[in-house]
Amino acid sequence: MSGMRRVLELTRDWRIRTIVPVIVINLLAFAGLYALMYHYAVSNLVQTHKSAADLLFDDLRLYYEDRSIEHSVNTMAVRLQRHIAAHHLHGFTLFAVSGEPLIAIEGEPATGDRRVAFERTLDNTVHCQGCHDAVNYPRIAVMQIRFDLTQPIREATGRVRKRFAAAGVAWVGVLMLLFWAGRVIIGRPLARIENSIRPAVRHDLDGLALAHRQREEDIARHMVRAEQLAALGEVAAGLTHEIKNPIAGVIAALDLLRTEADAGEIELVDQMLAELRRVTTTVDSLLRLARPQPPQRSNVDLKRVVREVASLFNARLRRQGVKLDVEIDDDVPPLSLDSGLMVQLLVNLLTNSMQATDRGGTIGLALKRGVELSVSDSGRGIEPAALEHIFVPFYTTKEEGTGLGLAICRQIVEQHGGTIEVQSEVGRGTTIVVRLPEEESGHGALAVG
């Protein structure tokens, strides 16, 4: 198993996967080159012998014609013996037109089966027509010369192999030189680069892993919140029928009793009405959180919205001894927002700041270019353990709070495609930050901080 594992590891190595195809391609190229060189050597050898045979045929044809005139063809044997000895012929045969051999002389014995034969026809020329009818015998004989190419082919093959071996050695040398150059010129710089970037790559991978874990945690939180909203939807539907409708009847009855009550009873009825209306407001907030309506966007002047909400709260804050500082830049462009939801967002944030700030404190409301809207207070602040839960419905640190205000604020911000976060320090105050993407408004990012 270890050997198989080692083989698998080698097959995954990019260097092995690169060099193996190169070697295979080169081997195929060398095999093709060898076949081409061998074919060329044999073809050249055959062509050389064919040229020699053509010269012999020309000489023997002239000699045969001369001897035919003298009717002494048999004297050709002596001349043929000299040619066979001089040119290392395997044999010569002169055939009559009928196929009968007239002259057959064997030369050097064959050393193998690599033999080749060349033939030429002797035409009935004017010199021969005295004895041979030109009409019936247009050709009078056929000459055949045979060569034994076994030894020449062996010698040519040896030469090809030597040249091929020399080329192979040169190729191996060049290949080794290339690998050495690649290792020195490319491999070492790559190794230095790899060693230098490995810490950065490891850091990036750690960052990606951390981001992935954070994303999973965000998805888990969103799923929990979705489940909470689904449960709230069912509760809200039941509350609407079981609580809000009966309370509306009780409020109507108390309003009627108030008109008939004396001065002492009126104060008690007013307290009852206030508590019932607070319950009704809580049920309305719960319904709004569980079943939100999509934003009705329009071109909104956020400067005007901030001024109106600040004016609404200014008198109440003065009665509580809290100072409201408002700062608005004039070059803030109009935004595509739901005006009613923006008012509700600011009212909830300012209400929370007002409830957290004691007499003599300060609340800051600023709208700056960018677009940046900040709501901050110098109140008591929020404990670090509580910061993780302040957007959870019904979670509150106030005795009279419902725990729905900030949950609704986050819902409004997310409906506009943004995010909301809280920055707080115990004893020094709290800042709420909301950011909307630039494409939501078409003019820039919106931050409530």
Summary of the structure (lengths in Angstrom):
residues: 449
radius of gyration: 55.0
end to end distance: 63.2
largest distance: 173.1
contacts: 1221
relative contact order: 0.05
helix: 62%
strand: 16%
